[in-house]
Every structure is written in structure tokens, then in C-alpha cells.
């Protein structure tokens, strides 16, 4: 998984009916764009994330 500041991290819901969490990557703490990431979520809180297989990166240059 590779990201740059400004990309979105999407953590997909794990059970039926659970919504995805979407956040903006505000800091890269790993080497060469690798996790962990500091992420600011839509509800305003920030946290450190090391995304698992239920997550994806949406690169800002491909978002419309």
C-alpha cells in the first residue's frame, strides 16, 4: 500500500450495514509512502492507521 499526503484512506465496513470510514491522509510515518499513516476522518478525529485488507487508498490525482 502506497500513499501521499492528501490521498484518501477508505476503511470498508466489516459487517452488513456498517458504513465505510473515509479519511484524508495528513502525514506519512512509514518509508516511501508506506504505513502507518496519520489520518483525519470525516467526523474530525485523527488517528494513526496501519490499514489492513479491508482498506483502500484513493489517490488524489484520480479523485473527481
N, C-alpha and C positions, 0 to 999 in steps of 0.2 A: 504494500500500500504506500503510495507516494502522494504528497500534497504540498501546496504552498499556501502562505498566508492569504486569506480571502476566499479559499475554497470552502465548500460546504461539506460537513460530515452528516450523513443521514444514518441514524440507527433505526433499523426496521423493527416494528413491533414483533414480539416473540410469540404472542398468542392471538387468536382471532379476536378482533375488536380493539386491540391495543394500537394506538396511533404511532406513527414514526416520530422520532425526535430529530429535529433539524437544527444544526448549529453552524456558526461560522468559525473557521479555524483562525485564531488570533495569534498563535505562537507555535512554532515547530520546536520541539525539545529533543527530537532524535536527530540522527545524522542523515544528511542528504534527502530530507523530506519525509523521513520515516517516523512512525510514532515513537513516543507519546506526543499528543497534541494538546494545547490549551484551547478549549472550545467555549464560545459564548452561545448559549442556546436561546431559542426564541422567547422564553419566559424571563430572560435576563440573567440567569445564573451562569457562572463559568465553572469549568471543571477540567481536570486532566483526563484524557481518554487514550486508551490503547485499544483501538477498535478490533472487534472480532469478526467472524464470518457473517454476522448479521448486519454489517455496516458497509456503506459505500462512500466514496469521495466523489463529489460533483465539482469538477474543476470550473473555476470562474470564467475561463475563456470559452467554455461550451454552454454556459447558462444563458438563457434568454429570458 
